[in-house]
Amino acid sequence: MKKFKFDIILISVLIIGLVSWLVFWAISGSNVNKKAIVEYNNEEILEIDLNVDQEIRLHELKNGETLKYEMLIVVKKGYIFVKENDCPNHDCIKEGKKNKIGDTIICLPNRILIRIVKA
């Protein structure tokens, strides 16, 4: 009977520890200020605050160059995603919504990389 009680206590402690760790992990990631860096040909062209809902239509760049295909980048509720792109394969749209530090969205035809970093 003592062994059975010890097993229950051990399992309870492990479950409480696991739940506590999951809650801490979920909370710690959401409190970090994040931004997205947009790069064209490995050069930073734009910084986007992920705390502000916005839509950015990207086609003409500040240096006078234009992207091969126009794209619409959307930030909504802390997530960033490509909503529209005129390119034939739409891989960047298929990548979906991103919100974690280190996440990336890549548009090969436009040579665009969007990566999420700590603000």
Biopython code that builds the backbone (N, CA, C, O; Angstrom):
import numpy as np
from Bio.PDB.StructureBuilder import StructureBuilder

atoms = [
    (1, "MET", "N", (0.819, -1.196, 0.000)),
    (1, "MET", "CA", (0.000, 0.000, 0.000)),
    (1, "MET", "C", (0.871, 1.272, 0.000)),
    (1, "MET", "O", (0.514, 2.273, -0.621)),
    (2, "LYS", "N", (2.034, 1.219, 0.716)),
    (2, "LYS", "CA", (2.920, 2.378, 0.745)),
    (2, "LYS", "C", (3.464, 2.683, -0.648)),
    (2, "LYS", "O", (3.579, 3.846, -1.034)),
    (3, "LYS", "N", (3.794, 1.640, -1.395)),
    (3, "LYS", "CA", (4.330, 1.832, -2.744)),
    (3, "LYS", "C", (3.293, 2.498, -3.647)),
    (3, "LYS", "O", (3.643, 3.358, -4.455)),
    (4, "PHE", "N", (2.051, 2.120, -3.522)),
    (4, "PHE", "CA", (0.973, 2.698, -4.318)),
    (4, "PHE", "C", (0.806, 4.191, -4.016)),
    (4, "PHE", "O", (0.630, 4.986, -4.939)),
    (5, "LYS", "N", (0.858, 4.583, -2.741)),
    (5, "LYS", "CA", (0.761, 5.997, -2.361)),
    (5, "LYS", "C", (1.945, 6.785, -2.922)),
    (5, "LYS", "O", (1.778, 7.897, -3.423)),
    (6, "PHE", "N", (3.145, 6.199, -2.834)),
    (6, "PHE", "CA", (4.337, 6.866, -3.359)),
    (6, "PHE", "C", (4.211, 7.086, -4.866)),
    (6, "PHE", "O", (4.585, 8.145, -5.369)),
    (7, "ASP", "N", (3.690, 6.099, -5.587)),
    (7, "ASP", "CA", (3.492, 6.216, -7.030)),
    (7, "ASP", "C", (2.528, 7.346, -7.362)),
    (7, "ASP", "O", (2.770, 8.119, -8.289)),
    (8, "ILE", "N", (1.447, 7.444, -6.616)),
    (8, "ILE", "CA", (0.460, 8.508, -6.845)),
    (8, "ILE", "C", (1.082, 9.870, -6.581)),
    (8, "ILE", "O", (0.872, 10.805, -7.354)),
    (9, "ILE", "N", (1.846, 9.998, -5.497)),
    (9, "ILE", "CA", (2.495, 11.279, -5.176)),
    (9, "ILE", "C", (3.503, 11.636, -6.264)),
    (9, "ILE", "O", (3.547, 12.783, -6.710)),
    (10, "LEU", "N", (4.302, 10.683, -6.691)),
    (10, "LEU", "CA", (5.302, 10.937, -7.725)),
    (10, "LEU", "C", (4.649, 11.357, -9.041)),
    (10, "LEU", "O", (5.087, 12.323, -9.665)),
    (11, "ILE", "N", (3.631, 10.658, -9.458)),
    (11, "ILE", "CA", (2.925, 11.002, -10.696)),
    (11, "ILE", "C", (2.287, 12.385, -10.578)),
    (11, "ILE", "O", (2.333, 13.161, -11.533)),
    (12, "SER", "N", (1.696, 12.709, -9.435)),
    (12, "SER", "CA", (1.078, 14.025, -9.227)),
    (12, "SER", "C", (2.109, 15.139, -9.328)),
    (12, "SER", "O", (1.864, 16.162, -9.967)),
    (13, "VAL", "N", (3.255, 14.940, -8.701)),
    (13, "VAL", "CA", (4.325, 15.950, -8.749)),
    (13, "VAL", "C", (4.804, 16.138, -10.189)),
    (13, "VAL", "O", (5.021, 17.271, -10.620)),
    (14, "LEU", "N", (4.969, 15.057, -10.929)),
    (14, "LEU", "CA", (5.401, 15.167, -12.325)),
    (14, "LEU", "C", (4.367, 15.895, -13.184)),
    (14, "LEU", "O", (4.731, 16.723, -14.018)),
    (15, "ILE", "N", (3.103, 15.598, -12.990)),
    (15, "ILE", "CA", (2.053, 16.275, -13.759)),
    (15, "ILE", "C", (1.999, 17.755, -13.425)),
    (15, "ILE", "O", (1.884, 18.586, -14.325)),
    (16, "ILE", "N", (2.080, 18.098, -12.144)),
    (16, "ILE", "CA", (2.069, 19.514, -11.738)),
    (16, "ILE", "C", (3.278, 20.239, -12.318)),
    (16, "ILE", "O", (3.155, 21.370, -12.788)),
    (17, "GLY", "N", (4.439, 19.600, -12.290)),
    (17, "GLY", "CA", (5.640, 20.203, -12.860)),
    (17, "GLY", "C", (5.514, 20.433, -14.352)),
    (17, "GLY", "O", (5.898, 21.488, -14.857)),
    (18, "LEU", "N", (4.977, 19.450, -15.060)),
    (18, "LEU", "CA", (4.799, 19.581, -16.504)),
    (18, "LEU", "C", (3.818, 20.692, -16.853)),
    (18, "LEU", "O", (4.083, 21.490, -17.752)),
    (19, "VAL", "N", (2.697, 20.753, -16.157)),
    (19, "VAL", "CA", (1.701, 21.794, -16.407)),
    (19, "VAL", "C", (2.288, 23.173, -16.098)),
    (19, "VAL", "O", (2.068, 24.122, -16.850)),
    (20, "SER", "N", (3.032, 23.286, -14.997)),
    (20, "SER", "CA", (3.658, 24.568, -14.641)),
    (20, "SER", "C", (4.639, 25.010, -15.719)),
    (20, "SER", "O", (4.670, 26.181, -16.098)),
    (21, "TRP", "N", (5.439, 24.068, -16.209)),
    (21, "TRP", "CA", (6.399, 24.400, -17.256)),
    (21, "TRP", "C", (5.695, 24.851, -18.530)),
    (21, "TRP", "O", (6.132, 25.813, -19.162)),
    (22, "LEU", "N", (4.610, 24.176, -18.921)),
    (22, "LEU", "CA", (3.873, 24.555, -20.129)),
    (22, "LEU", "C", (3.260, 25.946, -19.991)),
    (22, "LEU", "O", (3.300, 26.738, -20.933)),
    (23, "VAL", "N", (2.698, 26.244, -18.828)),
    (23, "VAL", "CA", (2.112, 27.569, -18.597)),
    (23, "VAL", "C", (3.204, 28.632, -18.652)),
    (23, "VAL", "O", (3.021, 29.667, -19.293)),
    (24, "PHE", "N", (4.322, 28.397, -17.998)),
    (24, "PHE", "CA", (5.431, 29.358, -18.028)),
    (24, "PHE", "C", (5.930, 29.576, -19.442)),
    (24, "PHE", "O", (6.179, 30.715, -19.838)),
    (25, "TRP", "N", (6.081, 28.508, -20.212)),
    (25, "TRP", "CA", (6.559, 28.605, -21.591)),
    (25, "TRP", "C", (5.597, 29.418, -22.446)),
    (25, "TRP", "O", (6.029, 30.250, -23.243)),
    (26, "ALA", "N", (4.284, 29.183, -22.288)),
    (26, "ALA", "CA", (3.289, 29.909, -23.077)),
    (26, "ALA", "C", (3.269, 31.386, -22.716)),
    (26, "ALA", "O", (3.165, 32.235, -23.601)),
    (27, "ILE", "N", (3.368, 31.704, -21.437)),
    (27, "ILE", "CA", (3.322, 33.100, -20.993)),
    (27, "ILE", "C", (4.596, 33.836, -21.370)),
    (27, "ILE", "O", (4.527, 34.982, -21.814)),
    (28, "SER", "N", (5.743, 33.220, -21.208)),
    (28, "SER", "CA", (7.005, 33.913, -21.473)),
    (28, "SER", "C", (7.152, 34.295, -22.932)),
    (28, "SER", "O", (7.720, 35.348, -23.223)),
    (29, "GLY", "N", (6.673, 33.496, -23.848)),
    (29, "GLY", "CA", (6.783, 33.805, -25.269)),
    (29, "GLY", "C", (5.862, 34.921, -25.701)),
    (29, "GLY", "O", (6.177, 35.631, -26.655)),
    (30, "SER", "N", (4.735, 35.103, -25.035)),
    (30, "SER", "CA", (3.773, 36.110, -25.460)),
    (30, "SER", "C", (4.106, 37.506, -24.940)),
    (30, "SER", "O", (3.595, 38.493, -25.467)),
    (31, "ASN", "N", (4.957, 37.607, -23.910)),
    (31, "ASN", "CA", (5.269, 38.914, -23.328)),
    (31, "ASN", "C", (6.448, 39.596, -24.014)),
    (31, "ASN", "O", (6.727, 40.763, -23.738)),
    (32, "VAL", "N", (7.127, 38.908, -24.880)),
    (32, "VAL", "CA", (8.305, 39.450, -25.542)),
    (32, "VAL", "C", (7.865, 40.331, -26.705)),
    (32, "VAL", "O", (7.045, 39.928, -27.530)),
    (33, "ASN", "N", (8.424, 41.542, -26.758)),
    (33, "ASN", "CA", (8.152, 42.403, -27.908)),
    (33, "ASN", "C", (8.907, 41.851, -29.101)),
    (33, "ASN", "O", (10.099, 41.556, -29.024)),
    (34, "LYS", "N", (8.184, 41.717, -30.211)),
    (34, "LYS", "CA", (8.777, 41.140, -31.408)),
    (34, "LYS", "C", (8.582, 42.075, -32.592)),
    (34, "LYS", "O", (7.660, 42.890, -32.631)),
    (35, "LYS", "N", (9.478, 41.927, -33.548)),
    (35, "LYS", "CA", (9.352, 42.669, -34.796)),
    (35, "LYS", "C", (9.762, 41.737, -35.925)),
    (35, "LYS", "O", (10.414, 40.716, -35.707)),
    (36, "ALA", "N", (9.372, 42.106, -37.114)),
    (36, "ALA", "CA", (9.758, 41.336, -38.295)),
    (36, "ALA", "C", (10.715, 42.188, -39.122)),
    (36, "ALA", "O", (10.506, 43.385, -39.321)),
    (37, "ILE", "N", (11.742, 41.549, -39.583)),
    (37, "ILE", "CA", (12.710, 42.192, -40.466)),
    (37, "ILE", "C", (12.466, 41.642, -41.869)),
    (37, "ILE", "O", (12.444, 40.429, -42.075)),
    (38, "VAL", "N", (12.285, 42.541, -42.822)),
    (38, "VAL", "CA", (12.096, 42.137, -44.215)),
    (38, "VAL", "C", (13.400, 42.427, -44.951)),
    (38, "VAL", "O", (13.905, 43.550, -44.934)),
    (39, "GLU", "N", (13.933, 41.390, -45.598)),
    (39, "GLU", "CA", (15.188, 41.529, -46.333)),
    (39, "GLU", "C", (14.964, 41.242, -47.812)),
    (39, "GLU", "O", (14.206, 40.347, -48.186)),
    (40, "TYR", "N", (15.636, 42.017, -48.632)),
    (40, "TYR", "CA", (15.643, 41.812, -50.082)),
    (40, "TYR", "C", (17.092, 41.660, -50.499)),
    (40, "TYR", "O", (17.901, 42.556, -50.260)),
    (41, "ASN", "N", (17.433, 40.543, -51.116)),
    (41, "ASN", "CA", (18.823, 40.274, -51.501)),
    (41, "ASN", "C", (19.776, 40.417, -50.315)),
    (41, "ASN", "O", (20.858, 40.988, -50.449)),
    (42, "ASN", "N", (19.375, 39.900, -49.165)),
    (42, "ASN", "CA", (20.172, 39.921, -47.930)),
    (42, "ASN", "C", (20.403, 41.319, -47.363)),
    (42, "ASN", "O", (21.299, 41.502, -46.540)),
    (43, "GLU", "N", (19.624, 42.298, -47.779)),
    (43, "GLU", "CA", (19.714, 43.650, -47.224)),
    (43, "GLU", "C", (18.391, 44.002, -46.580)),
    (43, "GLU", "O", (17.329, 43.814, -47.172)),
    (44, "GLU", "N", (18.463, 44.515, -45.364)),
    (44, "GLU", "CA", (17.249, 44.889, -44.651)),
    (44, "GLU", "C", (16.578, 46.069, -45.341)),
    (44, "GLU", "O", (17.204, 47.103, -45.571)),
    (45, "ILE", "N", (15.299, 45.906, -45.669)),
    (45, "ILE", "CA", (14.573, 46.992, -46.330)),
    (45, "ILE", "C", (13.421, 47.517, -45.488)),
    (45, "ILE", "O", (12.892, 48.594, -45.764)),
    (46, "LEU", "N", (13.023, 46.760, -44.454)),
    (46, "LEU", "CA", (11.839, 47.155, -43.707)),
    (46, "LEU", "C", (11.824, 46.484, -42.342)),
    (46, "LEU", "O", (12.209, 45.322, -42.208)),
    (47, "GLU", "N", (11.376, 47.226, -41.327)),
    (47, "GLU", "CA", (11.135, 46.689, -39.994)),
    (47, "GLU", "C", (9.657, 46.824, -39.703)),
    (47, "GLU", "O", (9.073, 47.885, -39.923)),
    (48, "ILE", "N", (9.042, 45.757, -39.210)),
    (48, "ILE", "CA", (7.598, 45.774, -38.955)),
    (48, "ILE", "C", (7.340, 45.426, -37.496)),
    (48, "ILE", "O", (7.808, 44.398, -37.005)),
    (49, "ASP", "N", (6.594, 46.286, -36.802)),
    (49, "ASP", "CA", (6.205, 46.039, -35.416)),
    (49, "ASP", "C", (5.055, 45.036, -35.402)),
    (49, "ASP", "O", (4.014, 45.277, -36.013)),
    (50, "LEU", "N", (5.238, 43.918, -34.713)),
    (50, "LEU", "CA", (4.203, 42.891, -34.684)),
    (50, "LEU", "C", (3.106, 43.182, -33.667)),
    (50, "LEU", "O", (2.143, 42.422, -33.565)),
    (51, "ASN", "N", (3.239, 44.279, -32.908)),
    (51, "ASN", "CA", (2.207, 44.659, -31.947)),
    (51, "ASN", "C", (1.143, 45.553, -32.567)),
    (51, "ASN", "O", (0.143, 45.866, -31.922)),
    (52, "VAL", "N", (1.350, 45.965, -33.814)),
    (52, "VAL", "CA", (0.429, 46.876, -34.494)),
    (52, "VAL", "C", (-0.165, 46.169, -35.703)),
    (52, "VAL", "O", (0.565, 45.769, -36.610)),
    (53, "ASP", "N", (-1.492, 46.012, -35.719)),
    (53, "ASP", "CA", (-2.158, 45.402, -36.875)),
    (53, "ASP", "C", (-1.999, 46.333, -38.076)),
    (53, "ASP", "O", (-2.266, 47.531, -37.981)),
    (54, "GLN", "N", (-1.565, 45.778, -39.199)),
    (54, "GLN", "CA", (-1.325, 46.599, -40.386)),
    (54, "GLN", "C", (-1.234, 45.729, -41.629)),
    (54, "GLN", "O", (-1.049, 44.515, -41.550)),
    (55, "GLU", "N", (-1.367, 46.374, -42.768)),
    (55, "GLU", "CA", (-1.178, 45.726, -44.062)),
    (55, "GLU", "C", (-0.133, 46.523, -44.830)),
    (55, "GLU", "O", (-0.198, 47.751, -44.892)),
    (56, "ILE", "N", (0.820, 45.822, -45.408)),
    (56, "ILE", "CA", (1.902, 46.477, -46.137)),
    (56, "ILE", "C", (1.955, 45.879, -47.541)),
    (56, "ILE", "O", (2.197, 44.685, -47.716)),
    (57, "ARG", "N", (1.726, 46.728, -48.524)),
    (57, "ARG", "CA", (1.817, 46.297, -49.916)),
    (57, "ARG", "C", (3.241, 46.574, -50.365)),
    (57, "ARG", "O", (3.700, 47.716, -50.333)),
    (58, "LEU", "N", (3.929, 45.537, -50.779)),
    (58, "LEU", "CA", (5.343, 45.644, -51.113)),
    (58, "LEU", "C", (5.530, 45.379, -52.601)),
    (58, "LEU", "O", (5.227, 44.295, -53.099)),
    (59, "HIS", "N", (6.034, 46.392, -53.298)),
    (59, "HIS", "CA", (6.338, 46.236, -54.723)),
    (59, "HIS", "C", (7.532, 47.111, -55.100)),
    (59, "HIS", "O", (8.549, 46.609, -55.579)),
    (60, "GLU", "N", (7.405, 48.405, -54.884)),
    (60, "GLU", "CA", (8.510, 49.312, -55.175)),
    (60, "GLU", "C", (9.347, 49.497, -53.926)),
    (60, "GLU", "O", (8.813, 49.743, -52.844)),
    (61, "LEU", "N", (10.645, 49.382, -54.070)),
    (61, "LEU", "CA", (11.553, 49.527, -52.948)),
    (61, "LEU", "C", (12.125, 50.939, -52.922)),
    (61, "LEU", "O", (12.090, 51.652, -53.925)),
    (62, "LYS", "N", (12.650, 51.334, -51.773)),
    (62, "LYS", "CA", (13.161, 52.705, -51.609)),
    (62, "LYS", "C", (14.341, 53.010, -52.524)),
    (62, "LYS", "O", (14.551, 54.165, -52.896)),
    (63, "ASN", "N", (15.106, 51.997, -52.890)),
    (63, "ASN", "CA", (16.283, 52.239, -53.729)),
    (63, "ASN", "C", (15.945, 52.310, -55.219)),
    (63, "ASN", "O", (16.849, 52.356, -56.053)),
    (64, "GLY", "N", (14.660, 52.321, -55.559)),
    (64, "GLY", "CA", (14.242, 52.425, -56.950)),
    (64, "GLY", "C", (13.975, 51.092, -57.629)),
    (64, "GLY", "O", (13.393, 51.051, -58.713)),
    (65, "GLU", "N", (14.392, 50.017, -57.006)),
    (65, "GLU", "CA", (14.134, 48.699, -57.581)),
    (65, "GLU", "C", (12.682, 48.303, -57.327)),
    (65, "GLU", "O", (12.029, 48.837, -56.431)),
    (66, "THR", "N", (12.193, 47.370, -58.121)),
    (66, "THR", "CA", (10.852, 46.831, -57.904)),
    (66, "THR", "C", (10.947, 45.314, -57.789)),
    (66, "THR", "O", (11.789, 44.672, -58.417)),
    (67, "LEU", "N", (10.069, 44.773, -56.979)),
    (67, "LEU", "CA", (9.989, 43.322, -56.862)),
    (67, "LEU", "C", (9.388, 42.759, -58.139)),
    (67, "LEU", "O", (8.638, 43.443, -58.835)),
    (68, "LYS", "N", (9.712, 41.536, -58.436)),
    (68, "LYS", "CA", (9.169, 40.892, -59.623)),
    (68, "LYS", "C", (7.654, 40.727, -59.498)),
    (68, "LYS", "O", (6.921, 40.875, -60.475)),
    (69, "TYR", "N", (7.190, 40.414, -58.268)),
    (69, "TYR", "CA", (5.757, 40.208, -58.010)),
    (69, "TYR", "C", (5.344, 41.029, -56.798)),
    (69, "TYR", "O", (6.051, 41.060, -55.791)),
    (70, "GLU", "N", (4.216, 41.684, -56.895)),
    (70, "GLU", "CA", (3.682, 42.459, -55.777)),
    (70, "GLU", "C", (3.185, 41.507, -54.697)),
    (70, "GLU", "O", (2.606, 40.462, -54.991)),
    (71, "MET", "N", (3.422, 41.890, -53.430)),
    (71, "MET", "CA", (2.959, 41.047, -52.330)),
    (71, "MET", "C", (2.334, 41.893, -51.235)),
    (71, "MET", "O", (2.719, 43.043, -51.023)),
    (72, "LEU", "N", (1.366, 41.310, -50.544)),
    (72, "LEU", "CA", (0.685, 41.975, -49.434)),
    (72, "LEU", "C", (1.042, 41.234, -48.155)),
    (72, "LEU", "O", (0.697, 40.065, -47.980)),
    (73, "ILE", "N", (1.745, 41.938, -47.256)),
    (73, "ILE", "CA", (2.132, 41.387, -45.957)),
    (73, "ILE", "C", (1.152, 41.924, -44.933)),
    (73, "ILE", "O", (0.877, 43.124, -44.906)),
    (74, "VAL", "N", (0.620, 41.047, -44.086)),
    (74, "VAL", "CA", (-0.377, 41.436, -43.091)),
    (74, "VAL", "C", (0.136, 41.087, -41.702)),
    (74, "VAL", "O", (0.698, 40.014, -41.485)),
    (75, "VAL", "N", (-0.067, 42.021, -40.754)),
    (75, "VAL", "CA", (0.190, 41.768, -39.338)),
    (75, "VAL", "C", (-1.149, 41.881, -38.634)),
    (75, "VAL", "O", (-1.833, 42.899, -38.733)),
    (76, "LYS", "N", (-1.520, 40.814, -37.915)),
    (76, "LYS", "CA", (-2.800, 40.799, -37.220)),
    (76, "LYS", "C", (-2.656, 39.984, -35.934)),
    (76, "LYS", "O", (-2.269, 38.816, -35.962)),
    (77, "LYS", "N", (-2.974, 40.621, -34.813)),
    (77, "LYS", "CA", (-2.948, 39.985, -33.490)),
    (77, "LYS", "C", (-1.602, 39.325, -33.198)),
    (77, "LYS", "O", (-1.552, 38.232, -32.634)),
    (78, "GLY", "N", (-0.516, 39.987, -33.581)),
    (78, "GLY", "CA", (0.818, 39.492, -33.291)),
    (78, "GLY", "C", (1.368, 38.498, -34.295)),
    (78, "GLY", "O", (2.512, 38.061, -34.168)),
    (79, "TYR", "N", (0.581, 38.137, -35.282)),
    (79, "TYR", "CA", (1.018, 37.206, -36.318)),
    (79, "TYR", "C", (1.330, 37.974, -37.596)),
    (79, "TYR", "O", (0.720, 39.006, -37.878)),
    (80, "ILE", "N", (2.279, 37.463, -38.361)),
    (80, "ILE", "CA", (2.595, 38.040, -39.668)),
    (80, "ILE", "C", (2.437, 36.949, -40.717)),
    (80, "ILE", "O", (2.795, 35.792, -40.497)),
    (81, "PHE", "N", (1.895, 37.344, -41.861)),
    (81, "PHE", "CA", (1.722, 36.391, -42.951)),
    (81, "PHE", "C", (1.604, 37.135, -44.269)),
    (81, "PHE", "O", (1.320, 38.332, -44.302)),
    (82, "VAL", "N", (1.827, 36.407, -45.352)),
    (82, "VAL", "CA", (1.655, 36.972, -46.686)),
    (82, "VAL", "C", (0.257, 36.589, -47.142)),
    (82, "VAL", "O", (-0.067, 35.408, -47.267)),
    (83, "LYS", "N", (-0.562, 37.595, -47.387)),
    (83, "LYS", "CA", (-1.956, 37.357, -47.771)),
    (83, "LYS", "C", (-2.106, 37.219, -49.283)),
    (83, "LYS", "O", (-2.875, 36.386, -49.763)),
    (84, "GLU", "N", (-1.369, 38.035, -50.026)),
    (84, "GLU", "CA", (-1.453, 38.006, -51.491)),
    (84, "GLU", "C", (-0.053, 38.075, -52.080)),
    (84, "GLU", "O", (0.837, 38.737, -51.545)),
    (85, "ASN", "N", (0.116, 37.381, -53.185)),
    (85, "ASN", "CA", (1.368, 37.443, -53.929)),
    (85, "ASN", "C", (1.052, 37.042, -55.366)),
    (85, "ASN", "O", (0.350, 36.058, -55.598)),
    (86, "ASP", "N", (1.564, 37.793, -56.319)),
    (86, "ASP", "CA", (1.281, 37.533, -57.731)),
    (86, "ASP", "C", (2.140, 36.421, -58.328)),
    (86, "ASP", "O", (1.970, 36.079, -59.498)),
    (87, "CYS", "N", (3.052, 35.855, -57.554)),
    (87, "CYS", "CA", (3.947, 34.834, -58.112)),
    (87, "CYS", "C", (3.183, 33.543, -58.401)),
    (87, "CYS", "O", (2.110, 33.317, -57.842)),
    (88, "PRO", "N", (3.732, 32.702, -59.269)),
    (88, "PRO", "CA", (2.988, 31.511, -59.701)),
    (88, "PRO", "C", (2.824, 30.418, -58.644)),
    (88, "PRO", "O", (1.818, 29.709, -58.666)),
    (89, "ASN", "N", (3.780, 30.254, -57.715)),
    (89, "ASN", "CA", (3.692, 29.107, -56.812)),
    (89, "ASN", "C", (3.075, 29.406, -55.440)),
    (89, "ASN", "O", (2.594, 28.478, -54.790)),
    (90, "HIS", "N", (3.068, 30.633, -54.983)),
    (90, "HIS", "CA", (2.438, 31.070, -53.726)),
    (90, "HIS", "C", (2.968, 30.341, -52.494)),
    (90, "HIS", "O", (2.228, 30.153, -51.528)),
    (91, "ASP", "N", (4.230, 29.928, -52.509)),
    (91, "ASP", "CA", (4.787, 29.223, -51.350)),
    (91, "ASP", "C", (4.784, 30.086, -50.090)),
    (91, "ASP", "O", (4.559, 29.576, -48.993)),
    (92, "CYS", "N", (5.031, 31.381, -50.236)),
    (92, "CYS", "CA", (5.055, 32.249, -49.058)),
    (92, "CYS", "C", (3.669, 32.357, -48.419)),
    (92, "CYS", "O", (3.565, 32.502, -47.201)),
    (93, "ILE", "N", (2.627, 32.290, -49.205)),
    (93, "ILE", "CA", (1.266, 32.312, -48.675)),
    (93, "ILE", "C", (0.983, 30.998, -47.948)),
    (93, "ILE", "O", (0.360, 30.985, -46.886)),
    (94, "LYS", "N", (1.443, 29.908, -48.527)),
    (94, "LYS", "CA", (1.215, 28.579, -47.947)),
    (94, "LYS", "C", (1.948, 28.379, -46.625)),
    (94, "LYS", "O", (1.584, 27.495, -45.849)),
    (95, "GLU", "N", (2.977, 29.184, -46.355)),
    (95, "GLU", "CA", (3.719, 29.060, -45.095)),
    (95, "GLU", "C", (2.865, 29.454, -43.897)),
    (95, "GLU", "O", (3.165, 29.056, -42.772)),
    (96, "GLY", "N", (1.816, 30.223, -44.116)),
    (96, "GLY", "CA", (0.874, 30.541, -43.044)),
    (96, "GLY", "C", (1.329, 31.646, -42.119)),
    (96, "GLY", "O", (2.248, 32.404, -42.428)),
    (97, "LYS", "N", (0.665, 31.724, -40.971)),
    (97, "LYS", "CA", (0.908, 32.782, -39.994)),
    (97, "LYS", "C", (2.078, 32.398, -39.089)),
    (97, "LYS", "O", (2.205, 31.253, -38.656)),
    (98, "LYS", "N", (2.920, 33.380, -38.821)),
    (98, "LYS", "CA", (4.102, 33.171, -37.974)),
    (98, "LYS", "C", (4.088, 34.191, -36.835)),
    (98, "LYS", "O", (3.660, 35.331, -37.017)),
    (99, "ASN", "N", (4.566, 33.763, -35.644)),
    (99, "ASN", "CA", (4.635, 34.706, -34.532)),
    (99, "ASN", "C", (5.753, 34.413, -33.540)),
    (99, "ASN", "O", (5.876, 35.127, -32.545)),
    (100, "LYS", "N", (6.557, 33.410, -33.768)),
    (100, "LYS", "CA", (7.606, 33.054, -32.816)),
    (100, "LYS", "C", (8.956, 33.588, -33.301)),
    (100, "LYS", "O", (9.232, 33.638, -34.500)),
    (101, "ILE", "N", (9.783, 33.982, -32.336)),
    (101, "ILE", "CA", (11.121, 34.460, -32.664)),
    (101, "ILE", "C", (11.869, 33.346, -33.386)),
    (101, "ILE", "O", (11.896, 32.204, -32.927)),
    (102, "GLY", "N", (12.466, 33.686, -34.504)),
    (102, "GLY", "CA", (13.185, 32.711, -35.320)),
    (102, "GLY", "C", (12.379, 32.207, -36.501)),
    (102, "GLY", "O", (12.943, 31.628, -37.430)),
    (103, "ASP", "N", (11.054, 32.418, -36.484)),
    (103, "ASP", "CA", (10.228, 32.008, -37.621)),
    (103, "ASP", "C", (10.591, 32.833, -38.850)),
    (103, "ASP", "O", (10.971, 33.998, -38.736)),
    (104, "THR", "N", (10.471, 32.225, -40.018)),
    (104, "THR", "CA", (10.760, 32.927, -41.268)),
    (104, "THR", "C", (9.685, 32.639, -42.307)),
    (104, "THR", "O", (9.024, 31.601, -42.278)),
    (105, "ILE", "N", (9.533, 33.575, -43.210)),
    (105, "ILE", "CA", (8.709, 33.412, -44.405)),
    (105, "ILE", "C", (9.617, 33.776, -45.581)),
    (105, "ILE", "O", (10.274, 34.817, -45.575)),
    (106, "ILE", "N", (9.644, 32.911, -46.579)),
    (106, "ILE", "CA", (10.541, 33.126, -47.709)),
    (106, "ILE", "C", (9.740, 33.179, -49.002)),
    (106, "ILE", "O", (8.879, 32.335, -49.255)),
    (107, "CYS", "N", (10.042, 34.192, -49.817)),
    (107, "CYS", "CA", (9.483, 34.288, -51.162)),
    (107, "CYS", "C", (10.662, 34.244, -52.131)),
    (107, "CYS", "O", (11.319, 35.257, -52.370)),
    (108, "LEU", "N", (10.918, 33.071, -52.681)),
    (108, "LEU", "CA", (12.075, 32.913, -53.575)),
    (108, "LEU", "C", (11.980, 33.742, -54.847)),
    (108, "LEU", "O", (12.971, 34.370, -55.219)),
    (109, "PRO", "N", (10.830, 33.779, -55.541)),
    (109, "PRO", "CA", (10.783, 34.572, -56.775)),
    (109, "PRO", "C", (11.088, 36.058, -56.549)),
    (109, "PRO", "O", (11.678, 36.710, -57.411)),
    (110, "ASN", "N", (10.685, 36.590, -55.388)),
    (110, "ASN", "CA", (10.943, 38.004, -55.079)),
    (110, "ASN", "C", (12.256, 38.217, -54.333)),
    (110, "ASN", "O", (12.671, 39.357, -54.124)),
    (111, "ARG", "N", (12.917, 37.124, -53.928)),
    (111, "ARG", "CA", (14.138, 37.202, -53.115)),
    (111, "ARG", "C", (13.883, 37.954, -51.809)),
    (111, "ARG", "O", (14.693, 38.776, -51.381)),
    (112, "ILE", "N", (12.743, 37.655, -51.187)),
    (112, "ILE", "CA", (12.334, 38.294, -49.938)),
    (112, "ILE", "C", (12.412, 37.278, -48.803)),
    (112, "ILE", "O", (11.969, 36.138, -48.940)),
    (113, "LEU", "N", (12.983, 37.715, -47.679)),
    (113, "LEU", "CA", (13.013, 36.927, -46.450)),
    (113, "LEU", "C", (12.395, 37.780, -45.344)),
    (113, "LEU", "O", (12.805, 38.918, -45.120)),
    (114, "ILE", "N", (11.412, 37.217, -44.664)),
    (114, "ILE", "CA", (10.805, 37.887, -43.508)),
    (114, "ILE", "C", (11.155, 37.027, -42.304)),
    (114, "ILE", "O", (10.831, 35.839, -42.269)),
    (115, "ARG", "N", (11.821, 37.628, -41.310)),
    (115, "ARG", "CA", (12.171, 36.861, -40.119)),
    (115, "ARG", "C", (11.755, 37.626, -38.871)),
    (115, "ARG", "O", (11.813, 38.855, -38.817)),
    (116, "ILE", "N", (11.335, 36.864, -37.874)),
    (116, "ILE", "CA", (10.867, 37.453, -36.625)),
    (116, "ILE", "C", (12.017, 37.452, -35.628)),
    (116, "ILE", "O", (12.684, 36.439, -35.420)),
    (117, "VAL", "N", (12.233, 38.624, -35.012)),
    (117, "VAL", "CA", (13.305, 38.791, -34.037)),
    (117, "VAL", "C", (12.756, 39.507, -32.811)),
    (117, "VAL", "O", (11.653, 40.054, -32.833)),
    (118, "LYS", "N", (13.537, 39.494, -31.753)),
    (118, "LYS", "CA", (13.186, 40.215, -30.536)),
    (118, "LYS", "C", (13.359, 41.706, -30.782)),
    (118, "LYS", "O", (14.371, 42.137, -31.335)),
    (119, "ALA", "N", (12.379, 42.483, -30.374)),
    (119, "ALA", "CA", (12.438, 43.937, -30.596)),
    (119, "ALA", "C", (13.364, 44.607, -29.614)),
    (119, "ALA", "O", (13.533, 45.825, -29.656)),
]
sb = StructureBuilder()
sb.init_structure("model")
sb.init_model(0)
sb.init_chain("A")
sb.init_seg("    ")
for serial, (resi, resn, name, xyz) in enumerate(atoms, 1):
    if name == "N":
        sb.init_residue(resn, " ", resi, " ")
    sb.init_atom(name, np.array(xyz, "f"), 0.0, 1.0, " ", f" {name:<3s}", serial, name[0])
structure = sb.get_structure()
